[in-house]
Amino acid sequence: MADPDPEIAPDEEFKDDDISSLAHGELDQHREMREYMRLASWEMPMLSTLTTPFSPPTSATPLRWRYTTYLGTEHPAANKVVLTFSPAALGLTPQQTAKLIKLAGPRYQPHQGLIKMSSESFNSQAQNKRYLGDTLAKLIEEAKNEEDTMEDIPFDFRHAKENARLHFPKEWRLTSERKLELERKRQEAKHVPEGQEVPQIVDGIRAIEEGRYKMVDALEQAAAQGATGRAAQGIAVRGRGR
């Protein structure tokens, strides 16, 4: 057995006058939470002095760059950079703008009027941003080239599919009048005598069956009228033959 380290004092005998290590951990967590609560109460309100009013982008800044940062860990998508811009905000002529849209191809969203490009081929955000900037410069240079205006090529927006946004009908909203009507019908249903059918707002099965019977009756009546008409025409023809 190795000799004890003289610099480390021996453990004192436990005399049931202290709490366990688990309880000490709970106290440390409680102290940490109180520290954050003090920061939220006294330090965070001071951040309002650093706010700046929102200013919309001007014509001098038509490009919008988007980055993704993952805190605390490395992620392969952290190098991705997305560039979004409007072709109409680049100061081009209508002919040049149309050519730029055709060159962008499926990256142009006609419902929003924006071109969206992204790059994650390089190992840093700066390299991907530089690549997108160079690509945009080449597109603008080609759009300004008047040797081939691409006027004979039609726009191809088959890639653009606008998702229909369904809205809740106003007629289905539960207004105060609708609540009173439903409550009145509930009260009426309570006073219906036993054995009598309780009227419902909509009986889907009954509506379908009634619709089927009406359709069959209409078809039978149409067939009977057609047969009667054909018989009358036959009698008239035989009468003229005589």
C-alpha positions in Angstrom: 0.0 0.0 0.0 1.4 3.4 -1.0 2.2 6.0 1.6 -0.4 8.7 2.0 0.3 12.1 0.5 1.4 14.3 3.4 0.0 17.4 1.6 -3.5 16.0 1.6 -5.2 16.0 4.9 -7.1 12.9 5.9 -10.9 12.9 5.6 -12.7 14.0 8.7 -15.1 11.7 10.3 -18.7 12.2 9.2 -20.8 13.2 12.2 -24.2 13.6 10.5 -23.7 17.4 10.5 -23.5 17.9 6.7 -25.7 17.1 3.7 -24.9 14.6 1.0 -23.1 15.3 -2.3 -26.4 15.1 -4.2 -27.8 17.8 -2.0 -24.7 20.0 -2.6 -25.3 19.5 -6.4 -28.9 20.7 -5.9 -27.7 23.8 -4.0 -25.2 24.6 -6.8 -27.9 24.4 -9.4 -30.1 26.6 -7.3 -27.3 29.2 -7.0 -26.8 29.1 -10.7 -30.5 29.7 -11.4 -30.5 32.6 -9.0 -27.6 34.1 -10.8 -29.4 33.9 -14.2 -32.5 35.4 -12.6 -30.5 38.3 -11.4 -29.0 38.8 -14.9 -32.5 38.7 -16.4 -33.8 41.2 -13.8 -31.0 43.8 -13.8 -28.8 43.3 -16.9 -31.1 42.4 -19.7 -33.3 45.6 -19.5 -30.1 47.5 -20.2 -29.9 45.9 -23.6 -32.7 48.2 -24.8 -30.1 51.1 -25.0 -28.4 49.1 -27.8 -31.5 48.8 -30.1 -31.5 50.5 -33.5 -34.6 51.4 -35.5 -35.4 49.1 -38.4 -34.6 50.5 -41.8 -35.8 48.6 -44.9 -33.2 47.7 -47.5 -32.5 50.4 -50.1 -31.7 50.2 -53.8 -28.0 50.3 -52.9 -28.4 46.9 -51.0 -30.5 44.6 -53.2 -28.8 41.4 -52.1 -29.8 39.4 -49.0 -27.4 36.9 -47.6 -28.4 34.2 -45.2 -26.0 32.2 -43.0 -26.7 29.3 -40.6 -24.7 29.0 -37.3 -24.8 26.0 -35.0 -23.6 26.9 -31.6 -21.5 24.4 -29.6 -20.9 21.9 -32.4 -19.6 21.5 -35.9 -22.2 20.9 -38.6 -21.6 20.3 -42.3 -24.4 22.7 -43.2 -22.8 25.6 -41.3 -20.8 26.5 -44.4 -23.9 27.0 -46.6 -24.6 30.5 -47.8 -27.9 31.5 -49.5 -28.3 34.5 -51.8 -31.7 36.0 -52.5 -32.4 39.1 -54.7 -35.0 40.6 -56.9 -34.0 41.0 -60.6 -36.0 44.2 -60.8 -33.8 45.8 -58.1 -30.5 45.4 -60.0 -31.1 48.5 -62.2 -31.4 46.5 -65.5 -33.5 47.3 -68.5 -36.7 45.2 -69.0 -35.0 43.3 -71.8 -31.9 42.6 -69.6 -34.2 41.6 -66.6 -36.1 39.1 -68.8 -32.8 37.6 -70.0 -31.5 37.3 -66.4 -34.7 35.5 -65.4 -34.3 33.0 -68.3 -30.6 32.4 -67.3 -31.6 31.8 -63.7 -33.9 29.0 -64.8 -35.6 27.1 -61.9 -33.9 29.3 -59.3 -36.4 32.1 -60.2 -39.6 32.0 -58.2 -42.3 33.9 -60.2 -44.8 34.0 -57.4 -42.3 36.0 -55.3 -40.3 37.7 -58.0 -37.0 36.5 -56.4 -34.0 34.6 -57.5 -32.5 32.2 -54.9 -29.1 30.7 -55.1 -27.0 28.7 -52.5 -23.6 27.3 -52.2 -22.0 24.8 -49.8 -19.2 23.4 -52.0 -16.4 25.1 -50.1 -15.1 24.8 -46.5 -15.9 28.3 -45.3 -18.8 30.7 -45.5 -16.5 33.4 -47.0 -15.5 31.1 -49.9 -19.2 30.2 -50.6 -20.2 33.9 -50.5 -17.4 34.8 -52.9 -18.5 32.1 -55.3 -22.1 33.3 -55.2 -20.9 36.9 -55.8 -18.8 35.9 -58.8 -21.7 33.8 -60.2 -24.1 36.8 -59.9 -21.5 39.1 -61.6 -21.3 36.6 -64.5 -25.1 36.5 -64.8 -25.4 40.3 -64.9 -22.6 40.5 -67.4 -24.3 37.9 -69.7 -27.7 39.6 -69.2 -26.2 42.9 -70.5 -24.7 41.1 -73.5 -26.8 42.3 -76.5 -25.4 39.8 -79.0 -28.0 37.3 -77.9 -31.1 38.7 -76.2 -32.8 35.3 -75.9 -36.1 36.9 -77.0 -37.0 33.9 -79.0 -36.9 31.7 -75.9 -40.1 31.7 -73.8 -40.3 31.7 -70.1 -40.4 28.3 -68.4 -42.1 28.4 -65.0 -43.1 24.8 -64.8 -41.0 24.3 -61.7 -43.0 26.9 -59.8 -45.9 25.4 -57.8 -47.7 27.7 -55.5 -49.1 25.9 -52.5 -52.7 26.8 -51.9 -53.2 28.3 -48.4 -56.6 27.3 -47.1 -58.4 29.7 -44.8 -61.1 28.9 -42.3 -64.5 30.0 -43.7 -66.0 33.0 -42.0 -69.4 31.2 -42.1 -68.0 28.5 -39.8 -66.7 30.8 -37.1 -68.4 30.4 -33.8 -69.9 33.8 -33.2 -72.1 34.8 -30.3 -75.3 34.4 -32.5 -74.1 30.9 -33.5 -73.5 30.0 -29.9 -77.0 31.1 -28.9 -78.5 29.0 -31.8 -76.6 25.9 -30.8 -77.6 26.3 -27.2 -81.3 26.7 -28.2 -81.1 23.5 -30.2 -79.5 21.7 -27.3 -82.3 22.8 -25.0 -84.9 21.8 -27.6 -83.3 18.3 -27.8 -83.6 17.9 -24.1 -87.4 18.3 -24.2 -88.0 15.8 -27.0 -90.4 13.0 -25.8 -89.0 9.5 -25.5 -89.2 7.4 -28.6 -89.2 10.5 -30.9 -86.2 11.0 -33.1 -84.0 13.9 -32.0 -83.5 16.3 -35.0 -79.9 16.8 -36.0 -78.2 19.6 -37.7 -77.0 17.5 -40.6 -77.5 13.8 -41.2 -74.9 12.8 -43.8 -76.1 9.3 -44.3 -79.7 10.3 -44.8 -78.8 13.1 -47.1 -76.8 10.7 -49.3 -79.6 8.1 -49.4 -82.2 10.8 -50.3 -80.0 12.1 -53.0 -79.6 8.7 -54.5 -83.3 8.0 -54.5 -84.0 11.4 -56.1 -81.4 10.6 -58.8 -82.9 7.2 -59.6 -86.4 8.7 -59.8 -85.2 11.4 -62.1 -83.6 8.9 -64.4 -86.7 6.7 -64.4 -88.9 9.6 -65.3 -86.6 10.7 -68.1 -86.6 7.2 -69.5 -90.4 7.0 -69.3 -90.8 10.3 -71.0 -88.4 9.2 -73.8 -90.3 6.0 -74.4 -93.6 7.8 -74.5 -92.2 10.3 -77.0 -90.9 7.6 -79.2 -94.2 5.7 -79.2 -96.1 8.9 -80.1 -93.8 9.5 -83.0 -94.3 5.9 -84.2 -98.1 6.3 -84.2 -97.9 9.6 -86.1 -95.7 8.0 -88.7 -98.0 5.0 -89.2 -101.0 7.4 -89.5 -99.3 9.4 -92.2 -98.5 6.1 -94.1 -102.1 5.2 -94.2 
